[in-house]
Amino acid sequence: MRVTSAMAILLAALTICAPISMDLYLPALPALTRDLGTTTSAAQLTITACLTGLALGQVITGPLSDRFGRRRPLLVGLAAFVLASGACALSPSIETLILARLGQGFAAATGIVIAQASGRDLYSGQRLLEYYSRLAVLGGLAAIVGPVLGSHVARLTGWRGMFLLLCLVGSVLLAASARVARETLPLSSRTGPGLHVLLGRFHGMARDGLFIGAVITMGGIQAASFAYLAGGTFILQEIYGLSAQGYALIFAITATGYMSFGSLSARLSVRWSEMAVLALGLTLAGLAAAGLILAAFAHLPLLCMTVPMFALLSGVGLTVPPTTSLAMGGYPHLAGTAASVLQAARFGFGASLVPLVGIAGPEDARPFAIIVASGVGTASLAYIALMRPRFSNSIEQVESARA
């Protein structure tokens, strides 16, 4: 299938639903907490709810897209995103907002699953790696623009205006998808109906050590980045005294690391190998986690906190493209299901750990640093225990076959 420019742009744009759903309103979290008369931990539950919805949405949307194609689930998901964003804007209480955020995350999962699965339908090899690298760069760009834009929108309209903006973005994407989106999964490649078929797919993936290693690596490293998303706004504003605009500027600088190193990742993977770049990214993230532990426990100045934050997102940027490529490369016939499991781990790990970031209150950064270190440590252990041995065995089998 020939990929038109409009289709390529749309697939890239679909990936912004998840990051802007997470990032746009982060500068307003302290104001939202005061406006709704709630606590820091309860406000952070709105992030947890969105992450939970994103994880559950992945698990359902991926297999559905393998069964019914990519286009129909995409249109339904984007319509639901518009409605859920409107519900967030109108929420009268923190409890209602948490429920609406759960629905918003569930719907936002559609865009990222369809973008990744469609990419696997259309590309392979180096082009597939480059495609996932572009998605990582776009995610970094959305992360940069989101809080900066959100801080200005919050100043003009309050936190509710940011959800109305998300409603508008979803409407634009829905209209564009209805006009531009083409089906990338032919009827002959779609999977059959039945729960036993779905369970069989998941069972086969669960026996694939390289795939499971990639899933846990993705979950761990993304849990660290989501801890930064949830905790960074309180740490920089409540502990270091930055304004919402100051936080947005620091966030934009650190997110530049994600975008820059995400772009570099594909080129380095071609020159070295995906596993080597993955190891480099985990090493950089590990050093960043150590720096955050030191800064949080020793109460070091702002620069000593922000430099490791930049290094953390840079390490995540290096890690995500090769991890995605290694996980998806072995499942061209089940791209939607594979993408759903991978992305469910990404958001599920984050949802389980983010509530702990604010457990000691908005003026204590130690839980944040510990959670970041735990996420990076989990990812590193999965790489060492599951990915490297399976990858080495695969290389040996290929070399033996050639001999």
C-alpha positions in Angstrom: 0.0 0.0 0.0 1.4 3.4 -0.9 1.6 5.8 2.0 0.4 9.3 1.1 1.8 12.4 2.7 -1.6 13.1 4.3 -1.8 9.5 5.7 1.7 9.7 7.1 1.0 13.0 8.8 -2.2 11.7 10.3 -0.5 8.6 11.7 2.1 10.8 13.3 -0.5 13.2 14.7 -2.5 10.4 16.2 0.3 9.8 18.7 -0.3 13.2 20.3 -3.6 12.2 22.0 -1.9 10.3 24.8 0.9 12.8 25.6 -1.2 15.9 25.5 -3.9 14.2 27.6 -1.1 13.7 30.2 1.0 16.8 29.8 -1.3 19.7 28.9 -2.8 20.3 32.3 0.2 19.4 34.5 1.1 23.1 35.2 -2.4 23.6 36.6 -2.3 20.6 39.0 -1.6 22.8 42.1 -4.4 25.2 41.0 -6.8 22.3 40.3 -6.0 20.9 43.8 -7.0 24.2 45.4 -10.0 24.8 43.2 -11.6 21.5 43.9 -10.6 21.5 47.6 -8.7 18.3 47.4 -5.3 16.9 48.3 -2.1 16.4 46.3 -2.5 12.7 46.2 -6.1 12.9 45.1 -5.2 15.4 42.3 -2.5 13.0 41.2 -5.1 10.3 40.9 -6.4 12.1 37.9 -3.1 11.2 36.3 -3.4 7.6 37.6 -6.9 7.4 36.1 -5.7 8.5 32.7 -2.8 6.1 32.8 -5.2 3.3 33.8 -7.6 4.1 31.0 -4.7 4.2 28.5 -3.5 0.8 29.7 -7.0 -0.8 29.5 -7.7 0.9 26.2 -4.6 -0.6 24.7 -5.6 -4.2 25.7 -9.0 -3.8 24.1 -8.3 -1.7 21.0 -5.3 -3.6 19.8 -7.0 -7.0 19.4 -10.1 -5.3 18.0 -8.0 -3.6 15.3 -6.5 -7.0 14.4 -10.1 -8.3 14.0 -12.0 -5.4 12.4 -9.2 -3.4 10.8 -7.6 -0.1 11.9 -10.0 2.5 10.6 -13.3 1.8 12.4 -11.8 1.5 15.9 -9.9 4.7 15.2 -13.1 6.7 14.4 -15.0 5.3 17.4 -12.1 6.0 19.8 -11.6 9.6 18.6 -15.3 10.3 19.0 -15.2 8.9 22.6 -12.1 11.1 23.3 -14.0 14.2 22.3 -16.9 13.3 24.7 -14.6 12.4 27.6 -12.6 15.6 27.3 -15.8 17.6 27.4 -16.8 15.7 30.6 -13.5 16.5 32.2 -14.0 20.2 31.5 -17.4 20.1 33.2 -16.5 18.0 36.2 -17.8 19.5 39.5 -15.7 17.5 41.8 -12.4 15.6 42.0 -14.3 12.2 42.0 -16.1 13.1 38.8 -12.9 14.4 37.2 -11.1 11.1 38.1 -13.9 9.1 36.3 -13.8 11.4 33.3 -10.0 11.1 33.1 -10.4 7.3 33.1 -12.6 7.5 30.1 -10.4 10.1 28.4 -7.4 7.8 28.8 -9.3 4.8 27.5 -10.3 6.7 24.4 -6.8 8.3 23.9 -5.3 4.8 23.7 -6.9 4.3 20.3 -4.6 6.8 18.6 -1.4 5.4 19.8 -2.3 1.8 19.2 -3.6 2.4 15.6 -0.5 4.5 14.8 1.9 1.8 16.0 -0.1 -1.1 14.4 -0.5 0.8 11.1 3.2 1.5 11.0 3.9 -2.3 11.4 1.4 -2.9 8.6 3.2 -0.5 6.3 6.9 -0.7 7.2 9.6 -3.3 8.2 13.3 -3.4 9.0 15.1 0.0 9.1 12.1 1.9 7.9 10.0 0.5 10.8 12.7 1.6 13.3 12.8 5.1 11.7 9.0 5.3 11.9 9.0 4.5 15.6 11.8 7.0 16.1 9.7 9.7 14.5 6.8 8.8 16.8 9.1 9.2 19.8 10.3 12.6 18.5 6.7 13.7 18.0 5.8 12.5 21.5 8.7 14.5 22.8 7.5 17.6 20.9 4.0 17.2 22.3 5.5 16.9 25.7 7.4 20.2 25.2 4.5 22.1 23.7 1.8 20.7 26.0 2.9 22.2 29.4 4.0 25.5 27.8 0.7 25.8 26.0 -1.2 24.6 29.1 0.4 27.2 31.4 -0.8 30.0 29.1 -4.3 28.5 28.6 -4.6 28.0 32.4 -3.7 31.6 33.0 -6.5 32.7 30.6 -9.2 30.2 31.2 -8.2 28.1 34.2 -7.7 24.3 34.2 -11.1 23.6 32.6 -10.1 25.5 29.5 -7.3 23.0 28.9 -9.8 20.2 28.7 -11.9 22.2 26.3 -8.7 22.6 24.2 -8.3 18.8 24.2 -11.9 18.5 23.1 -11.1 20.7 20.1 -7.9 18.7 19.3 -9.9 15.5 19.3 -12.5 17.0 17.0 -9.9 18.0 14.5 -8.3 14.6 14.6 -11.7 12.9 14.2 -12.5 15.1 11.1 -9.1 14.5 9.6 -9.3 10.7 10.2 -12.8 10.5 8.6 -11.4 12.2 5.5 -7.8 10.9 5.2 -7.5 7.5 7.1 -7.3 4.5 4.8 -7.4 0.9 6.0 -3.9 -0.6 6.3 -4.9 -4.1 7.3 -6.4 -6.1 4.4 -9.2 -8.6 5.1 -6.9 -11.5 4.4 -4.6 -10.5 7.3 -7.3 -10.1 9.9 -7.7 -12.5 12.8 -10.7 -14.7 13.5 -13.4 -14.1 16.1 -13.6 -15.8 19.5 -12.2 -15.5 23.0 -10.0 -18.6 22.5 -8.3 -17.0 19.5 -7.5 -13.9 21.6 -6.2 -16.0 24.5 -4.1 -18.0 22.2 -2.4 -14.9 20.9 -1.6 -13.7 24.4 -0.4 -17.1 25.4 2.0 -17.3 22.5 3.4 -13.8 23.3 3.8 -14.8 27.0 6.2 -17.6 25.9 8.4 -15.2 23.9 11.2 -14.1 26.2 12.4 -11.3 24.0 8.9 -9.9 23.7 8.2 -10.1 27.5 11.6 -8.6 28.2 10.8 -5.7 25.9 7.3 -5.2 27.5 8.8 -5.1 31.1 11.6 -2.8 29.9 9.1 -0.5 28.4 6.9 -0.6 31.5 9.8 0.1 33.9 11.4 3.0 31.9 8.1 4.6 31.3 7.1 4.3 34.9 10.1 6.5 35.7 9.1 9.1 33.1 5.5 9.2 34.3 6.8 9.6 37.9 8.5 12.7 36.6 5.3 13.9 34.9 3.3 13.5 38.1 5.9 14.7 40.6 7.9 17.3 38.6 5.1 20.0 38.7 4.9 19.8 42.5 8.7 19.5 43.1 9.6 22.5 40.9 6.7 24.7 42.0 6.2 23.8 45.7 9.8 22.9 46.7 11.8 25.2 44.4 9.2 28.0 44.1 8.9 28.2 40.4 5.8 29.6 38.7 3.6 27.6 36.4 5.4 29.3 33.5 8.8 28.6 35.1 7.9 24.9 35.5 6.7 24.8 31.9 10.1 26.2 30.7 12.1 23.6 32.7 9.8 20.9 31.5 10.3 22.0 27.9 14.1 21.9 28.3 14.1 18.5 29.8 11.6 17.2 27.2 14.0 18.4 24.5 16.3 15.6 25.7 13.6 13.0 25.0 13.0 14.4 21.6 16.7 14.8 20.6 17.8 11.4 21.8 14.7 9.8 20.4 15.7 11.1 17.0 19.3 10.0 17.5 18.2 6.5 18.6 17.3 5.2 15.1 20.6 6.3 13.6 22.6 4.8 16.4 20.6 1.5 16.1 21.5 1.2 12.5 25.2 2.0 13.1 25.5 -0.2 16.2 22.5 -2.4 17.1 19.1 -2.0 18.8 20.4 -3.9 21.9 23.4 -1.6 22.2 21.4 1.6 22.0 18.9 0.1 24.5 21.8 -0.6 26.9 23.1 2.9 26.5 19.7 4.4 27.2 19.2 2.3 30.3 22.7 3.3 31.5 22.0 7.0 31.1 18.6 6.7 32.8 20.3 4.8 35.7 22.8 7.6 36.2 20.0 10.1 36.2 18.1 8.1 38.8 21.2 8.1 41.0 21.5 11.9 40.6 17.8 12.4 41.6 18.2 10.2 44.7 21.2 12.4 45.7 19.4 15.6 45.0 16.2 14.6 46.8 17.8 13.2 49.9 20.5 15.9 50.3 18.1 18.8 49.4 20.5 20.0 46.7 19.8 23.2 44.6 17.5 23.4 41.6 20.3 22.7 39.0 21.2 19.5 40.7 17.6 18.4 40.3 17.0 19.5 36.8 20.1 18.1 35.2 19.2 14.5 36.2 15.7 15.2 35.0 17.1 16.1 31.6 19.3 13.0 31.6 16.4 10.8 32.6 14.2 11.9 29.7 17.2 11.6 27.3 17.7 8.0 28.5 14.0 7.3 27.9 14.2 8.8 24.5 17.1 6.5 23.5 15.3 3.4 25.0 11.8 3.6 23.5 12.4 3.2 19.8 14.6 0.1 19.9 12.4 -1.4 22.6 9.3 -0.9 20.4 11.0 -2.2 17.3 12.3 -5.4 19.1 8.8 -6.1 20.5 6.9 -5.4 17.3 9.3 -6.9 14.8 8.4 -10.5 15.5 4.6 -10.0 15.1 3.7 -8.5 11.7 0.5 -10.6 11.7 -0.6 -9.4 15.2 0.6 -5.9 15.2 -2.4 -4.5 17.0 -2.3 -7.1 19.7 1.5 -6.7 20.2 1.2 -2.9 20.3 -1.6 -3.2 22.8 0.4 -5.4 25.2 3.5 -3.2 24.9 1.6 0.1 25.5 -0.6 -1.4 28.2 2.6 -2.2 30.1 3.9 1.4 29.4 0.8 3.0 31.0 0.0 0.2 33.5 3.3 0.4 35.2 3.0 4.1 35.5 -0.6 3.9 36.8 0.5 1.6 39.6 3.4 3.8 40.8 2.3 7.4 40.2 0.0 7.6 43.2 3.0 7.0 45.4 4.9 10.0 44.1 2.9 12.4 46.3 2.6 10.1 49.3 4.8 12.3 51.5 3.2 15.6 50.4 4.0 18.2 47.8 7.2 19.3 49.5 9.1 16.0 49.7 10.9 14.8 46.6 12.2 11.5 48.1 9.3 9.2 47.0 9.6 10.6 43.5 13.3 9.8 43.3 12.8 6.3 44.8 10.0 5.5 42.2 12.2 6.7 39.3 15.1 4.5 40.5 12.7 1.5 40.9 11.3 1.9 37.4 14.8 2.2 35.8 16.0 -0.7 37.9 13.1 -2.9 36.8 13.7 -2.1 33.1 17.4 -2.8 33.5 16.8 -6.2 35.2 14.4 -7.2 32.4 17.0 -6.3 29.8 19.7 -8.3 31.5 17.6 -11.3 32.4 15.2 -11.7 29.5 16.3 -9.6 26.4 20.0 -10.2 26.1 20.0 -14.0 26.5 17.1 -14.4 23.9 18.7 -11.9 21.5 22.1 -13.7 21.7 20.4 -17.0 21.1 18.7 -15.6 18.0 21.9 -14.3 16.6 23.6 -17.7 17.2 20.7 -19.5 15.4 21.0 -17.2 12.4 24.8 -17.6 12.2 24.4 -21.4 12.5 21.9 -21.4 9.7 24.2 -19.4 7.5 27.1 -21.8 8.2 
